[in-house]
Amino acid sequence: MSDQTPRVWIGCLAHYNAGDLVGHWFDAEDADEVTLADVHAGSGLGFTGCEELWCFDHEYLPVSGELSPHEAAQWGRRLAEVEPHLRGALRAWVKSGCYVAEGRGDLPVVAEFEDRYCGQWDSFGDYAQQLAEDISLMDGWPDLAVQHFDWKGWTRDLRFGFTVCDVDTSSGDAPGVYVFNS
Ligand SMILES: [Zn+2]
């Protein structure tokens, strides 16, 4: 798995408005501690009169568009609350729009994520089969009933109770789905 640390490109708004792209990449969770000096370092430009910093670009954050360093730090810290191997799933859950957000904001509730996450699977059908085994769905059924069981229909009905998100393969992860209890 590649390094999927959420990062933001923080630039100086005053210089940006004057046509100079002055800034650097930083870890999102530190975004609100980045100073004018950090941002202007290496640019050869002074920062007298500069004031506001802004995140013009980002990676591995489940938000679209630009955001403030304060918001970026909140997202970065929230994502850091889960194990690195779960961050792709948490991002996908947020991007699905069917997630539990905290209060009136957009940040996901990590405890809800952990409750609802049912793992990463090759397909929802694979998850359904494993679930059928786990709950002993066919225990005691006659062979004929097992043979003629309508897997397709059962899986389709089951799916209504879940949120299923494609794994983002752009960063080298294997294709598949993340499954969440809705
Ligand atoms: Zn500046």
Residues whose N, C-alpha, C, O or C-beta is under 5 A from the ligand:
A	BS01	ZN	C12 A14 H15 G46 F47 C50
